[in-house]
Amino acid sequence: MASISPVSHTEGDGKPKDNGLYLDGAPFELEKLYDYEPGGHHPVHLGDMLHGRYKVIHKLGSGGYANIWLCRDTSSTTPKYRALKIIMAEGSTEECPELRVNQLKQHLGIDNKDSTSGYFCLPSDQFEINGPNGAHYAFAYPVLGPRVSRLVNLANSEDKDPGSPLRKVCLQVTQALSTLHANGLCHGDFRPANILAHISGLDDLSEDDVLALVGKPKTVKVLKRPSGDEHDLPGAPHYLVYPVDWDEVAENTAGREFIIAKACITDFGESFNTTEPVQDLGIPQVYCPPEYVLDGKVGVGCDLWALGCTLFEIRTGRKLFDTFDEDPDEYLCLMAMVLGRLPEPWWSEGWEGRRELLEDDVDATGKVVEVQRYPVVEQNSGDSQQCVVVQPPEPRSLQEALSVGLFYEGKYGPEGIHRAIPEDEIEVFSDLLSKLLSFDPEDRLTASQALEHEWFKM
């Protein structure tokens, strides 16, 4: 079974890294403090001028590999804005995956000036930053908006059906993948987190007007443990910046018009030539096909499976096979529940943990049968009443999964946005998904074949 494990952030003894600092607030959606050390992130503050040209005004995203900052390009006579991606020092080598985007530009013959008009997010500038934690590659990209699987500005409109614009986004996503494959490239990490919406109207605005649109930056102090004093470490910032909240941007009229339902593919760090498959995929397990999870097989079929999962997520706002963790047995079980029994020899031999979750034989309708499950029972002490908590049943087909409709979970509670998907669309869309999610990679529709499907013409 293929190994899919997260990057370790621990010392040799298994304990988490600790640079003696702590956050004076919630850590959600922020980079890890322990990554501010030699080889780690470059410390950045609002107002910093990078490369003598890019003024930092907000943050767009963060992670264990890079931070992305919203910057004004001061070299332009009129206001221009860029997303500046600064790679960790330890990742800023000749093997840096971000450099593969240059190969992509050459391969597709795409010019810098045309990068924002197409489906691919390509850098307009790249340079190196030397700082207290080392030398960092930096790439200037077009500024993009939220991921296409959470276009709140479309779903939150009561008088308009989001189905048509979301299908158009799905069409663009499929066209982009078809273009990559036609040029002999696999993306390798094709999922909604790497497919963002275009935005329009940002350039030519003043910094104040931009911040009025995206919200003023919110920060949290970085303090010294245990005293709570300000630290004097040169390799760490004095505060971290929370990224732009695109849900909040979409809540106001100006922000809603600012976000365009047009897809742009980002992050080509896992890409590879179709004729030279890599050993491992960097994509999260919930987008991995069974041949990779069970046999470690990598190829074009991995992109096509991920396309099916991605189209479902864009149209519904939900992951098709959503697991609590990276447990491959749980993932394969959800897959079998929706798509049916996995073919041999996987069912009987290849999937070692299957018998703990699913019976050998299917039921009279051909659906897999779960090994007996028990409800969770809670009993209050001294009270004869008991509460039986039963999890809602998992969907048993693509049609059932789609019938839940479009649902964006609330960010701060159980409330969310829900819109139904018409039954006729469910039937047509489930047909497309079933052909992209075939267990045999050779039987999956190619991206170019998928473009001809009836669902895109509804």
C-alpha positions as MATLAB code, in Angstrom:
seq = 'MASISPVSHTEGDGKPKDNGLYLDGAPFELEKLYDYEPGGHHPVHLGDMLHGRYKVIHKLGSGGYANIWLCRDTSSTTPKYRALKIIMAEGSTEECPELRVNQLKQHLGIDNKDSTSGYFCLPSDQFEINGPNGAHYAFAYPVLGPRVSRLVNLANSEDKDPGSPLRKVCLQVTQALSTLHANGLCHGDFRPANILAHISGLDDLSEDDVLALVGKPKTVKVLKRPSGDEHDLPGAPHYLVYPVDWDEVAENTAGREFIIAKACITDFGESFNTTEPVQDLGIPQVYCPPEYVLDGKVGVGCDLWALGCTLFEIRTGRKLFDTFDEDPDEYLCLMAMVLGRLPEPWWSEGWEGRRELLEDDVDATGKVVEVQRYPVVEQNSGDSQQCVVVQPPEPRSLQEALSVGLFYEGKYGPEGIHRAIPEDEIEVFSDLLSKLLSFDPEDRLTASQALEHEWFKM';
ca = [
       0.000    0.000    0.000;
       1.394    3.408   -0.965;
       2.780    5.528    1.835;
       0.944    8.830    2.299;
       2.282   10.626    5.331;
       2.579   14.271    6.384;
       5.866   16.094    6.727;
       7.335   15.706   10.217;
       7.815   18.792   12.373;
       9.473   16.997   15.276;
      12.952   16.668   16.673;
      14.824   13.370   16.737;
      13.225   12.418   20.064;
       9.735   12.835   18.606;
       8.947   16.054   20.482;
       7.613   19.070   18.543;
      10.135   21.712   17.546;
      10.290   24.649   19.953;
      12.023   27.987   19.395;
      10.900   29.410   22.744;
       8.064   31.470   21.265;
       4.292   31.337   21.491;
       1.283   33.029   19.924;
      -0.858   35.380   21.973;
      -4.002   34.190   20.186;
      -5.600   31.519   17.997;
      -3.217   29.639   15.659;
      -5.821   28.743   13.036;
      -4.903   29.376    9.373;
      -1.399   30.473   10.365;
       2.020   29.030    9.650;
       3.776   27.171   12.471;
       5.943   29.261   14.775;
       8.530   26.503   14.934;
       9.121   26.989   11.201;
      10.794   30.320   11.927;
      14.300   28.954   12.314;
      17.355   28.443   10.073;
      16.089   26.760    6.924;
      12.508   27.853    7.619;
      10.280   30.801    6.725;
      11.546   34.311    6.043;
      10.182   36.738    8.699;
       7.931   39.351    7.099;
       6.043   42.326    8.549;
       3.337   44.502    7.033;
       4.900   47.440    5.225;
       8.136   45.583    4.420;
       9.632   46.378    1.014;
      10.917   43.190   -0.611;
      13.397   43.147   -3.490;
      13.236   46.954   -3.388;
       9.914   46.705   -5.193;
       7.148   44.720   -3.478;
       5.446   46.405   -0.521;
       3.645   43.946    1.784;
       0.061   45.012    2.605;
      -1.691   41.737    3.580;
      -1.324   37.959    3.576;
      -3.038   35.588    1.135;
      -2.018   32.224    2.542;
       0.486   30.232    4.560;
       1.729   26.720    5.050;
       4.622   24.407    5.754;
       6.330   25.140    2.444;
       5.763   28.833    1.749;
       3.905   31.979    2.752;
       2.047   34.096    0.202;
       1.815   37.857    0.650;
      -0.368   40.458   -1.031;
       2.025   43.135   -2.257;
       1.884   46.362   -4.177;
       4.388   46.450   -7.026;
       5.889   49.898   -6.511;
       7.873   49.721   -9.757;
       4.678   50.494  -11.671;
       3.597   54.102  -12.225;
      -0.001   53.069  -11.434;
      -0.940   50.713   -8.591;
      -0.351   47.052   -9.461;
      -0.669   44.133   -7.069;
       1.005   40.743   -6.937;
       0.897   37.613   -4.826;
       4.449   37.081   -3.577;
       5.196   33.472   -2.669;
       8.280   33.125   -0.444;
       9.622   29.589   -0.166;
      11.222   28.192    2.992;
      15.013   28.365    2.845;
      15.403   24.585    3.062;
      13.175   24.261   -0.014;
      14.921   26.968   -2.027;
      17.276   24.712   -3.965;
      17.680   23.627   -7.566;
      15.163   20.885   -6.751;
      12.524   23.418   -5.658;
       9.208   22.223   -7.137;
       8.181   25.822   -7.810;
      10.869   26.040  -10.496;
       8.929   23.512  -12.558;
       6.506   26.273  -13.466;
       9.251   27.720  -15.684;
       9.370   24.438  -17.579;
       5.601   24.621  -17.909;
       5.794   28.110  -19.399;
       8.320   26.927  -21.963;
       6.382   23.743  -22.656;
       3.095   25.536  -23.288;
       4.682   28.560  -24.937;
       2.875   30.894  -22.549;
       4.149   34.452  -22.249;
       4.204   36.259  -18.905;
       1.856   38.950  -20.209;
      -0.807   36.359  -21.025;
      -0.637   34.371  -17.790;
      -3.551   36.082  -16.043;
      -5.936   35.641  -18.961;
      -5.636   31.877  -19.172;
      -6.206   28.934  -16.890;
      -2.683   28.762  -15.457;
      -1.157   30.901  -12.728;
       2.401   31.624  -13.839;
       5.017   33.935  -12.264;
       5.795   37.362  -13.682;
       8.977   37.705  -11.614;
      11.255   35.595   -9.453;
      14.223   36.479   -7.260;
      16.077   35.488   -4.110;
      15.765   36.945   -0.611;
      18.659   36.588    1.820;
      17.484   36.700    5.422;
      18.281   35.490    8.942;
      16.963   31.994    8.180;
      18.784   31.578    4.885;
      18.276   32.247    1.187;
      14.686   32.054   -0.065;
      13.268   31.810   -3.566;
      10.432   34.281   -4.149;
       7.918   34.239   -7.002;
       5.523   37.038   -7.989;
       2.180   35.723   -9.243;
      -1.144   37.267  -10.259;
      -3.425   37.837   -7.267;
      -6.182   35.223   -7.146;
      -9.252   34.780   -4.975;
     -10.909   31.882   -3.119;
     -10.761   28.253   -4.132;
     -13.396   27.357   -6.713;
     -15.006   24.842   -4.348;
     -16.192   27.683   -2.113;
     -17.602   30.423   -4.311;
     -19.864   31.903   -1.662;
     -20.674   34.849   -3.920;
     -22.478   32.437   -6.277;
     -24.110   30.113   -3.759;
     -25.368   32.908   -1.519;
     -27.471   34.532   -4.230;
     -31.118   33.669   -3.587;
     -32.367   34.851   -6.971;
     -29.812   33.016   -9.119;
     -29.174   29.306   -9.538;
     -25.432   28.664   -8.961;
     -25.563   25.493  -11.086;
     -24.835   27.105  -14.450;
     -21.810   29.223  -13.395;
     -20.388   26.324  -11.366;
     -20.655   24.022  -14.395;
     -18.771   26.654  -16.402;
     -16.032   26.661  -13.777;
     -15.908   22.863  -13.980;
     -15.635   23.123  -17.760;
     -12.681   25.492  -17.438;
     -11.005   23.160  -14.951;
     -11.426   20.235  -17.341;
     -10.153   22.278  -20.287;
      -7.067   23.224  -18.294;
      -6.290   19.603  -17.443;
      -6.888   18.597  -21.052;
      -4.342   21.218  -22.154;
      -1.753   19.932  -19.695;
      -2.220   16.323  -20.788;
      -2.141   17.275  -24.478;
       1.273   18.804  -23.802;
       2.549   15.686  -22.056;
       2.256   16.986  -18.490;
       0.465   15.660  -15.414;
      -0.374   18.141  -12.671;
       0.120   15.635   -9.847;
      -1.779   17.686   -7.234;
      -5.014   18.498   -9.029;
      -7.569   19.531   -6.387;
      -9.705   22.535   -5.403;
      -7.064   23.935   -3.029;
      -4.899   24.484   -6.117;
      -7.667   25.891   -8.313;
      -8.542   29.468   -7.445;
     -10.988   32.022   -8.791;
      -9.833   35.036  -10.763;
     -10.433   38.490   -9.379;
     -10.849   41.718  -11.319;
     -10.505   45.399  -10.611;
      -7.683   45.212   -8.065;
      -5.039   47.006  -10.092;
      -5.256   50.797  -10.229;
      -6.840   50.915   -6.758;
      -5.061   52.639   -3.891;
      -3.782   50.503   -1.031;
      -6.581   51.825    1.189;
      -9.200   50.866   -1.396;
      -7.718   47.382   -1.752;
      -7.839   46.881    2.012;
     -11.417   48.161    2.044;
     -12.226   45.298   -0.335;
     -10.260   42.437    1.224;
     -10.368   43.630    4.833;
      -7.679   45.166    6.988;
      -5.021   42.698    8.174;
      -5.568   41.036   11.542;
      -2.472   40.053   13.495;
      -1.489   38.044   16.556;
       1.609   38.804   18.642;
       4.584   36.453   18.832;
       5.935   36.466   22.393;
       8.746   34.914   24.389;
       7.964   31.913   26.581;
       7.433   31.930   29.564;
       7.806   35.658   30.280;
       5.355   36.932   27.669;
       7.802   39.645   26.671;
       8.522   40.729   23.115;
      11.244   38.560   21.636;
      14.468   39.680   19.996;
      15.053   36.700   17.693;
      16.048   37.968   14.229;
      14.635   34.862   12.546;
      11.034   35.302   13.722;
       8.486   38.087   13.141;
       6.959   40.062   16.016;
       3.482   39.038   14.878;
       1.796   36.690   12.434;
      -0.830   37.874    9.965;
      -4.120   36.072    9.370;
      -4.833   35.574    5.651;
      -7.595   37.302    3.709;
     -10.997   35.810    4.579;
     -12.681   35.370    1.206;
     -16.021   34.487    2.804;
     -16.079   37.941    4.372;
     -15.009   39.542    1.099;
     -17.966   37.867   -0.651;
     -20.408   39.173    1.952;
     -20.226   42.759    0.698;
     -21.478   43.864   -2.708;
     -18.158   45.296   -3.897;
     -16.279   42.161   -2.885;
     -18.879   39.912   -4.512;
     -18.381   41.642   -7.868;
     -14.619   41.527   -7.385;
     -14.550   37.670   -7.405;
     -14.928   36.191  -10.892;
     -16.173   32.655  -11.545;
     -13.192   31.782  -13.708;
     -10.755   29.049  -12.729;
      -6.996   29.380  -12.519;
      -4.727   26.392  -11.874;
      -1.911   26.941   -9.383;
       0.923   25.001   -7.742;
       2.730   22.869  -10.311;
       5.253   21.610   -7.779;
       4.089   17.992   -8.140;
       3.853   18.019  -11.955;
       5.650   15.437  -14.075;
       5.941   14.290  -17.680;
       3.320   11.750  -18.683;
       6.069    9.492  -20.036;
       8.116    9.730  -16.826;
       5.812    9.040  -13.850;
       7.149    9.901  -10.417;
       7.460    7.427   -7.547;
       5.117    9.210   -5.126;
       2.285   11.723   -5.245;
       2.089   14.760   -2.978;
      -1.687   15.043   -3.293;
      -3.852   14.353   -0.198;
      -5.256   10.855    0.004;
      -8.899   11.929   -0.494;
      -8.050   12.662   -4.154;
      -5.959    9.536   -4.774;
      -7.137    6.683   -7.035;
      -7.237    3.081   -5.784;
      -4.303    1.980   -7.953;
      -2.085    4.450   -6.106;
      -3.406    3.741   -2.617;
      -3.122   -0.035   -3.064;
      -0.303   -0.491   -5.578;
       1.580    2.812   -5.649;
       0.914    3.155   -9.382;
       1.278    6.711  -10.748;
       0.148    7.971  -14.142;
      -2.297   10.142  -16.082;
      -5.121    8.180  -14.467;
      -4.282    9.804  -11.125;
      -5.068   13.240  -12.564;
      -8.319   11.936  -14.055;
      -9.479   10.435  -10.764;
      -8.600   13.699   -9.018;
     -10.579   15.548  -11.701;
     -13.680   13.519  -10.844;
     -13.290   14.266   -7.129;
     -12.625   17.925   -7.901;
     -15.677   18.381  -10.139;
     -17.858   16.875   -7.407;
     -16.367   19.234   -4.829;
     -16.771   22.340   -6.989;
     -20.423   21.565   -7.696;
     -21.353   20.496   -4.146;
     -18.898   22.278   -1.829;
     -18.168   18.893   -0.235;
     -15.455   16.256   -0.581;
     -16.715   13.062   -2.192;
     -14.692   10.737    0.051;
     -14.121   12.748    3.214;
     -12.173   10.913    5.915;
     -11.266   12.096    9.393;
      -7.599   11.301    8.877;
      -5.322    9.693    6.303;
      -6.426    6.139    7.142;
      -6.305    4.303    3.782;
      -8.733    1.597    4.937;
     -11.387    4.149    5.870;
     -10.842    5.922    2.557;
     -11.169    2.733    0.514;
     -14.266    1.782    2.504;
     -15.979    5.073    1.622;
     -14.950    4.554   -1.989;
     -16.518    1.075   -2.065;
     -19.686    2.321   -0.354;
     -20.280    4.853   -3.141;
     -18.750    3.184   -6.203;
     -19.199   -0.482   -5.372;
     -16.996   -3.476   -4.757;
     -13.383   -3.030   -5.817;
     -12.246   -5.471   -8.517;
     -10.006   -8.457   -7.916;
      -7.349   -9.023   -6.783;
      -7.769   -5.899   -4.633;
     -10.975   -7.091   -2.993;
      -9.696  -10.457   -1.796;
      -5.940   -9.932   -1.523;
      -4.621   -6.430   -2.235;
      -6.689   -4.592    0.371;
      -5.487   -6.172    3.603;
      -7.776   -4.309    5.999;
     -10.966   -4.787    3.996;
     -12.427   -7.673    6.021;
     -12.457   -5.573    9.182;
     -14.808   -3.119    7.479;
     -16.710   -4.884    4.700;
     -18.131   -8.371    4.214;
     -16.844  -10.624    1.437;
     -20.158  -10.693   -0.430;
     -22.380   -7.884   -1.682;
     -26.106   -7.658   -0.937;
     -28.987   -8.481   -3.279;
     -28.730   -5.045   -4.915;
     -25.007   -5.443   -5.553;
     -23.927   -3.028   -2.838;
     -21.134   -3.754   -0.395;
     -22.118   -4.781    3.129;
     -20.501   -3.252    6.186;
     -19.255   -5.416    9.007;
     -21.734   -5.014   11.891;
     -21.616   -1.521   13.337;
     -22.691   -0.451   16.797;
     -24.329    2.875   17.698;
     -22.719    5.080   20.296;
     -24.726    4.919   23.540;
     -24.454    7.565   26.240;
     -26.120    7.009   29.631;
     -26.384    9.651   32.304;
     -25.391    8.533   35.804;
     -28.417    7.960   38.020;
     -30.853    8.401   35.172;
     -32.682    5.601   33.433;
     -32.876    7.582   30.209;
     -30.207    6.982   27.611;
     -29.280    8.775   24.444;
     -28.447    6.769   21.348;
     -26.300    8.676   18.890;
     -26.333    7.200   15.402;
     -24.223    8.662   12.628;
     -26.128    9.518    9.447;
     -25.728    6.802    6.815;
     -23.005    7.215    4.235;
     -24.229    7.668    0.634;
     -24.437    4.394   -1.265;
     -24.137    5.813   -4.776;
     -23.001    8.900   -6.631;
     -26.642    9.894   -7.023;
     -27.163    9.779   -3.252;
     -23.991   11.783   -2.669;
     -25.180   14.451   -5.102;
     -28.730   14.518   -3.735;
     -27.448   16.243   -0.571;
     -26.991   19.263   -2.829;
     -24.583   22.189   -2.703;
     -23.534   22.881    0.862;
     -20.931   25.280    2.209;
     -20.313   24.704    5.906;
     -20.498   27.715    8.167;
     -17.086   28.971    9.179;
     -17.894   29.579   12.814;
     -20.763   27.190   13.501;
     -23.159   24.588   12.112;
     -25.055   27.042    9.923;
     -24.165   27.098    6.270;
     -25.371   27.738    2.736;
     -27.490   25.030    1.119;
     -28.824   24.858   -2.440;
     -30.517   21.863   -4.047;
     -29.230   20.211   -7.226;
     -32.004   19.336   -9.728;
     -32.716   15.628  -10.188;
     -32.125   15.727  -13.940;
     -28.681   17.242  -13.363;
     -27.896   14.622  -10.721;
     -28.504   11.829  -13.233;
     -26.316   13.377  -15.930;
     -23.545   14.488  -13.558;
     -23.356   11.106  -11.831;
     -22.811    9.516  -15.250;
     -19.825   11.779  -15.927;
     -18.365   11.144  -12.483;
     -18.755    7.372  -12.798;
     -16.722    7.463  -16.017;
     -13.940    9.511  -14.432;
     -13.948    7.374  -11.270;
     -13.668    3.993  -12.931;
     -11.580    1.611  -10.824;
      -9.528    0.712  -13.919;
      -7.459    3.757  -14.960;
      -7.535    2.563  -18.573;
     -11.336    2.857  -18.581;
     -11.483    6.438  -17.301;
     -12.550    9.197  -19.638;
      -9.665   11.374  -20.732;
     -10.010   15.063  -19.940;
     -10.628   15.824  -23.626;
     -13.331   13.140  -23.790;
     -14.951   14.498  -20.641;
     -15.316   17.899  -22.323;
     -17.835   16.344  -24.722;
     -20.083   15.074  -21.933;
     -23.718   16.186  -21.822;
     -23.335   17.669  -18.320;
     -21.228   20.533  -19.648;
     -23.963   21.349  -22.184;
     -26.861   21.618  -19.723;
];
